Amino acid sequence: MTSIDDIFKKSGLPSKRKLDPVRDPTEIYKSAKTTSRSNGHRHAHISPPEPTPQQADDNDDDDIEAGPAPPPQSDDDPEGDYGPSAPPDSDNDNDEDEEGRFFGGGISAAEKEILDFMDTPGANPGAANNSTPEIIDLSWLKKTALTFEKLITRNAELRARFEASPSKFIDSEADLDAAIKTLSILAEHPELYADLARLGCVGSLVSLLAHDNTDIAIDAVEIIGELTDEDVPATDAQWSLFVDALLDADLLGLLVSNFARLDETQEADRAGVYLALGVVESLCSRPSTAELIGKESDVLLRWLLARAQRAERPTVTQNKQYAAEIIAILVQSSAANRRRLAALGAVDVMLQLVAAYRKRDPEKSGDEEEYMENLFEALTCIVDEPEGKTKFVEAEGVELCLIMLKEGKLSKAAALRLLDHAAARGSGAGDTGSAAAAQVCSKVVEEGGLKTMFTMFMKGGKKQQDAPRTTEHLVGIFASMLRLLPADSAERIRTLAKFVEKDYEKTEKLVKLRREYGARVAAADGQIAQEQKGMDDGDKEDMADDWFSRRLDAGLFSLQTIDVILAWLIAEDDGARKKIQALLADRDETVAVIRATIQQQIGGIDADSEDGKDTRAMLSTLVEFLQ
């Protein structure tokens, strides 16, 4: 009797990611399965039934020799005719098969040549064509769907009737397994997705995720992953219709239930979790679906958080890294997901996880490095929301980031970026966002962060152009402080004092950086102006986004941020105003160049949003000090 292990043995994972093997395949193949399993589970071991007396008699007959008697022995052939040493083939003395007649092909060279000719396409036009490809169309789909439904029903009936005798339903389970795999061909025919949903086949496929045999459930997950993969040549409408049918069949709920019942200490179950995470990732490629996951599936979010922090050896496995990546994808896709995860305590959990990298770097180019990056990415997105900023301060995120800026290695850049986002007001956050960001800025000053950040700022020196991201985040934090820290507060005064101390050396550094970024942006503007010559208004409008992107790459955002900081210093301190004017005069410039940049920034702000109105009002006030 064929065992369930033989029928449902896995043979690899077709996925955009590659699952690392837990054990050597040869070792797995050679290992013996001796442990008995419970009935109905995919690992159930079916013992062959005891033979009947009649069968035992039949088996005894197997020992009786049958067939013609061996030829008599002779003195010339003591072993008998055609004994261990076969007689030489007199016809092939000069052209004998390399491995012997019976160990090779068993045919002569001439016969082999004839057979090769007959196997050549077109050599035998009279032969029937048995390799006609099957046509995959609606008719095929209807037949396949009908067979699929019958097999599901038959398996369910047999399981119910013979629950205690798996041998009675194992054949139906093998047939169902094969039918599931047949559906994978639809990944090449997404035009049939609508019909697949209309025929009810999608709902039936999803229902198999609840099958008692987890191998059947994992096969269904694998096929769903193939049909929703980003490489499927489906249109947005086809893909969306298919995904909607999956969600209507409670795909998310059944995926979560499988996460709960799969045992990752077993290789097949570990692979099943990996495949299920791949399905979630595919669903998140549509922002509305990603938001739906966060809105309606708290259980999934909680499981992902728990999976990302599970203690393991090695420290980070593929599934642990993948769970962190799914969290990062969810928060990138939706503000609602960011707020939901903040409410679930994700900020505190992930800060504890990244704390392990204060002084220790993860293994380079491995799962652990990607795991750390995904945790920081998720945190950076969550602190863009007011709720995330508040949780960040409460969980001592500011203190952790400052420690990483002083002691960290690979984590230093990620910590600086996280601090920049936490200190920023955020778009659309309103007064709540401003208050939460101001709290972050105050905490940075209270914890001695000014010294650490300004040391990094000054150490850039001549190599600052090699670290544009570091400069961008540092000046972003300085700009947030000058905008959000309350007037006459001790924190604001301490911040302004940093730009004044040591004969305005930090202010001088800002002006130098402004020249560098200004030159890059001017060069990009010159190239764009050349391209605009001879172009009509329609072509210019089509290229507007591309040109703006090129200006950003040249350093436009950093230039604008630096000019806002310089404008704040001019407005706040007369000594700073004189110093900035003197530094600009060295290049025959005046504060008018700063004013022009800020006015250009004002022109690009959406005045209809509440956040846009506040920013325009702030920048317009600064322009008045630059007259």
N, C-alpha and C positions, 0 to 999 in steps of 0.2 A: 504493500500500500504506500502510495506517495505521501510523504510528510508535508505538513504545511510549510515548514522551513524551506523545503525544496521548491515548492510552488511560488512562494512569495519572496524569494531571495532577491535582494536589491542589486542593481547593476549600474549604479552611477547616478549622478544628478545633473540633468541638463538645465543649467542655470547660468545667468550672467555672472554669478560668482562661482568660485570653485571651492568645494568643501574639502578640507584636508582630511585624509584618512586617519582614523584613530589607530588602527592596527595594520600590519602588513597583510595585503590581500592573500598572499600564499599561506600565511599563518592561519588566517580565517578559513581558507578553503580546506586546510588539512585538519583543523580542529574538530573534535568529535562532539556531538550534541548528546549528552547523556541525561541531562536534567529533565524530569517530567514536568509538563506544564498543565495549567488548568484548561478545561475545555472551553472552546470559543475564542480564546486569545490567539493572536497571530503566531505566538511561539508554541502553540499546543502540539505535543508530539503524539501522533497516532500510532499505537502499537498494532501490529498485524493480528487478526483474530486467530484463535487456536484452531489447528487443522482438525477436520472431522476424521473419524476412523477410515472412511473411504479414501479421503485425501491422503492420509498417512500411508495407506496401502499403495496408492498411486506413486507417492514419493519413493517408496521402497523399490518400485519397478525401475526407477531411474538408474539403479546400480547394475541392471542387467545389460550386458553388451548386446548391441543391435547392429544390423547391417551385415554385409558379406564377410566371410571369414578372411583373415589376412592371407596373402599368398604364401606358399611354402618356402621355407628357407633352403638355400643351397650352399655348397661349399664355397662358391664364388662370391656369394652375397650372404655372409653370416647374419647380417641384420635383417635380411628379408628384402624382397624387391621394394624399391622406393622407401628404404629405411631412412635413418638419419642422414646419410649422405646420398643425395639425389644424383642420378646419372647425369652426365654432361649432356647438354643440348647440342647434338651434332650439327643442327642447322644454324646455330648461332655461335659457332666457335670463334668467329672473328668479330662478332658484334654482340657480345653478351651484355645484358643489363648490369650496370655497375653494382647493384646490390643483390644480384642473383635473380633468377626468374620469378620466384614466388615472393620475394621481398621487394621487388621493384614493381613496374607497371604490369608485368606479365604478358607484354606484347612485343612484337619485333619493331624495329625502327620503321620499316615500311608501313606496318599497320598503324603505328602512332601517327605517321605523316598523313595517312588517309583520314584518320579520325579528326586530326587537327583541321584538315581542310573542310570536313563536313560541319565542324563547329563554327567555321567562319561565317559571319552574317552575309547573306546573299549567295553563299555557295550552294545551298540546297533550296531553290525556290519552290519546290513542290512540298516542302515540309510545312506542317501547320504552325501558325504563329501563336505560341502559347504565352507570350510575354506582353500582351496588349495591356497597357496601363488602365486601371480602373478609373472611371469618370466620377469625380467628386462633385456632385450637384445636388439639387433639392431632392431628387428621387432617391439618391444614395443616402442622404441625410434622414429621410423619412424611414427607410428600411433600417438604418442603423439605430435610430432613436427607438423604433418599435422593438427591436431586438434587445436594446439596452434596458428598456422598461420591463420587458418580460423576464430578463435575467435578474433584475433587482427583485421583482415580485417572487420569482421562483426561489431565490436564495432566502428571502425573508420567510417564505412558507416552510421550507425545509428546516431552517434554523428553529422555527417555532415548534415543528413537529418532532424533531430529533435533537432537542437541545442537549441531551446527555450523550449523544452519539455523533461526534464531529465527523466521523467517517461517512455518515449518511449525507452530509451537506458540503463536504469539502470540494467535490467536483463542481458544484454550482458556484462555489466561491472562486475557483480557478477560472471558470467561464466569465464570471463578473469582472474579475481582475483584467482579463484580456479585453473585454468590452470597454472598460475604462480607458485602457491604453490606446484603443482604436480612435478615440476622440481627439487624440493629440494631432492628428492630421489636419484638423480644422484650423490650426494655427496658420496654415498656409492658405486657408480659404475664409478669411474674415467676412467675406460677403454673405456667408451663411449664418453669421452670428444672430441676426434678427430672427431667422427661422428656427435656430436652435432654442432661443428663448420662447418663441411662440409655441413650439411643440412641447414645452414643459421639461425639456431635457436639462436645462440649466438648474432648475429646482431639484431635479432628481440627483444630479451630480453633486450639488451642495449637500443634499441630505445624507450622502454617503460619508460625510465627515463625522457623522454620529454612529457609524457602523461599529459593531462590537469588535470586529477584527481590525486592529489599528493599521495593519498593512493595507487594507482596503481604503481606510480613511486617508492614509499618507499618499496612496496612489491618486486619489481624488484631488488632494491638495496639489500634487505635482502637476496634474493635467490643468488645473485652474491656473497655476503659475505659468505654464507654457502658453495658455490662451490669453493671458493678460500681460505677457512680457512686452517690454518696450520695443523689441525687435519685430513683433508681429506687424505685418503691413496693413494694418487696419486704419480706416479713417477715424476722425474724432467721434463722429456720430456712431459708427459701428462699435467702437470700443466702449463708448459711454453707455450705449444700449445694453451691451453685454454685462458691464459692471453693475448697472442698475438692477438687472435681473439677479445677479449674484447677491447684491445687498438685500433685495426684497426677499430672498430665500434665507436670510439671517446668516450670511457668510461670516460676519464678524463674530457673532456669538458662538458659532460652531468652531471657529479658529481658536477662540479663547478656551473653549472646553477641551480642545485637543492639547493646548499648551499645559493645561492642568493635569491631563492623564498620561502624557508621554513622559517616559523615564529616560533622561538624557545620559544615564550611565550605560544605556544600551545603544549601540551604534545606529541601528535603524531608527530608533526614536529621536536620537540626536539629529539625524538627517531630516526627520519629519519636522522638527522644530525649525530647522534652517529653511526648509521649503516654505513653511507657513509664514515665516518672517519675510521671505521673498515675495509672497502674495501681498502682504501688507505694504511692502515698499512699492510694488506696482500700483496698488490702489492709491497711494499717496501722490502719484504723478499728476492726479487731478486735484487741484486745490480744494474744490468743494467736497470731495470725498475725504480728503485729509482732515478737513474741519469737522465733517460728520463723525469721523472716528473719535476725535477728541470730545465731541459734544455728547455722543450717545454711548460711548464705550469706556466708562471709567475703569471697568475691570481690565480692559486691555492696557490702558495707561498705567495702572497699578502693577500689572504683571511685568510690563517693560521696565519699570523702575526697579522692581524687585530682581528681575533677571540681570539688569546692568550692574547691580551691586552684590550679586551672589559671589561668595568667596570660592575660588577655584584654584586648582593646580594643573597646568601652569596658571599664572596670575590672570591671564585673559585668554579665553577660548574664542573661537569664531562666533559662536552664538551670543556670547556676552558682548562682544564687540558689535555684532549686528543689532542687538537690542538697543545699544547706545546710539547707533546710527539711525535707527527708526525714530527714536525720540528727537534727534536733531532734525530729521526731515519733517516731522510733524510740527515742530515749533517754527521752522522756516516757512511753512506753508500757511499758517493761520495765527492771527492774534488771539483768537478764542482759545486755541490750543495752548498758547503761551500762558494765558491767564489761568486756564484750567490746571495746568501742571504746577504753576506757582501755588495754587490753592491746595494741591495734593502734597506739598512739601518737597517738590523736586529740587528747588534751589539748595536747601540744606543737604539733601542726599548727595547731589552732584558735587557740592563743595567739599564734602567729606571724601569723595572719591578722587577728586583732583588734588587734594592735599597730599596724597602719596607722592606727588611729583614736585614737591617743593625743592628738594635737593637731588632727587634721583630722576634720571632720564629713562624713559621706556626704551625697549630694544628698538633699534633703528629699522625702519621699513617693515615692521611687523604688525600683528594684530593689536598689540598693546599701544603702539604709537598712534594708530588710527583711532583706537578707543579713547585715548586722552584727548585727541583733537575733536572728536565728536562730543565729548562731555563739555569741553570749553565752548564749542559752537552752540550747543543747546543752552548753556548758561547765558551766553552773549545775547541770544535771541530773547530769552525769558526776561532779562533785566531791561529790555527795551520797553516793557510795560510797567506802569506805576506799581502794580502789585509785586512784580518781580524785583523792582528796586528796593521796595520796603523789606521784602524777605531777604534780599541780599545783605542789607545793613544788619538786620536782626541775626542772621547766621554768621556774622563776622566775616563776610566776604571781602570787605575793604582791607581788613587786616591781613587776610591770607594773600591777596593780590600784592600788597606792599612787601610782604616777606618774599614772594616769588620774584619781585623786581630786584630785590637785593641779593637773593641767594639762588634763585632758579636758573636753569640753563635753557632747555628746550621749552619749558613752560613760561619763560619770561615774556616772550612776545604775545602769547595767548592771554596771559594775565593782564598785560597793558591794554590790549584790545577790549577785554572784558570790562576793565575799569573805565575806559573811555565811553563805552555804551551805557554803563551804569550811571555815569555822571551827566550824560546828555539829557536834555529835556525830553526828547522823543517827539516824533511827529504825531499830531492828533491827540496828545496826552492831556492838553489843557492845564488848568491850574493844579490838578492832582499830580500830573507828571512833573510839573515844575517843582512842587513841594518835595516830592520823593527824590528828584535829582539833586535838589539843594541839600537834602539830608546826606546824600552820598558825598557831595563836595565838602560839606562841613566835616564829615567823618575822615576824609582824606587828610585835611589839615590837622585835625585833632590827633591823628595817629602818626604825625610826623612825615607824612607822605610828600610834602613840598620839597624837602631836602633830597629825598630819593629821586624824585622825578626831575628836578632841575639839575641834579648831577648827571643823570642820563642825557638831558637836553644839551648840556655844555660839553660832555664827552664826545658828542658826535663830531665836533670839529670839522676837519677837512673831509672826513669820511661820511658826513651826514647824508650826502647824495646817494650813498650806497645803502642807506636804510630809510627809504621814503615812508614806509609804513610806520616805523617808530616815530618819526617826526610828525606824521599826520595824527597819530593818536595822542602824542604829548600836547601838541598845540590845540587839539580838540578838547582835552581836559582843561587846559588853561582858559580857553574861551568859555567853557561851561562855568567855570568858577567865577569869572568876571561878570558873567550874565546873571548867575543864580544866587551867589552869596549875598546876603542882605547888606544894604548900605550901612557903613559905620560898624559893622560886626567885626569882632576880633579876627575871624577867619579871613574876611575880605582884606583887612588891613595887612595881615601877614602875607597874603598872596601878592598884593601890590608892592610890598617891601622887597620881595624877591627880585622884582624887575628894577628896583632902584639901587639895591646894594652893590658894592664894589664898582662904583662909577658906572652904573647902568649896563653892566656887561651882558646881562640876559637880554636887555632891550637891544643892544648892539647886535647880538646874535640873531635876534628876530629880523632886524633890517637886512642883514646879510642873507638870511634865508629867503627873504622877500625878493631880493635881487635874483637869486638863483631860480626860484620858481617863476618869477616874472619873465626872465629870459626864455625859459622853456615854453611858457604859454605864448609869448610873443612869436617864437619860431613856429609853433603850431598854427597860430593865427595867420602868419605870412603864407604858409603852405596852403591853408584853406582859401585865402584870398586869391591865390593864383588859380586854384581849381574853380573858383566861382566866376572867373572871367569867361564871358560868352555863354553862361548858363542862364536859362530863363527861370522865372519865379517858381514854376512847377518843379523843375529839377532841383532847385535849391531847397525847396520844402521837403523833397524826398530824402535829401542828404543831410538834413538838419540834425537828426539824431546821431548819425555817424560822426559828424563834425563835433558835436558836443561831447561825444564819448572820447574822441581824440584829444580834446582840450582837457578833459578830466584826467586822462592818462598822462598828460604833460605836467599836471600838478595844479590845475585850476582850483580844486577844492582847498588844497593846502594854502594856496595864495590868498584866497578869500578869507580863510580862517585867520591867517596871520594878520591881514589888514584889519579885521575886526578887533583883534587883540591890540594892535597899535592904536586904533581909534579909541578904545577904552582907556589906554594909558594916557593918550593926549587929553581926553576929557577929564580924567581923574587927577593928573599930576602935572603941574606947570614945568617942573624940572624934566619930566619925561618928554613933554612937548618940545622943549628946546633941544633936547638931545636927539630926538627923532628928526627934527627939522635940519639939524646940523649934519646928521648922517646922510640924509637924502640929498642935501646940497652938494655933497662930495661927487655926486653923479648928475649934478644940475637938475635935480628933481625937487618937487615940493610935495606937501601933503595932498595936492590935487590928484596925484596918482593913486593914493589910498582912497580918496573920495570917489574916483571913477570906478574902481573895483567894487566898492560897496553899492554904488548906484546901479551898476550892472547886476549885482546880486539881487537888489530890490526888484528889478525888472523881471527876474525869473521866478518870483514867488507867487504862489496862488493866493490871491487876495480874498477868495471866497471862503476859505477855511478859517476857522477860529485861530488855529496855530499860525497860519500865514499872516493874518492880521496882526497878531502880537509881534511876530518877527519883523514885519515891515515897520511897525511903529518903533521898535527898538533900533533898527538900522537907520531909520530916518532921523532919529534923535542924534545918533552918532555922527551923521553927515553934517549936522548943524555945527558940531565942534570942529569940523575940518574946513571951515570957510576961511 
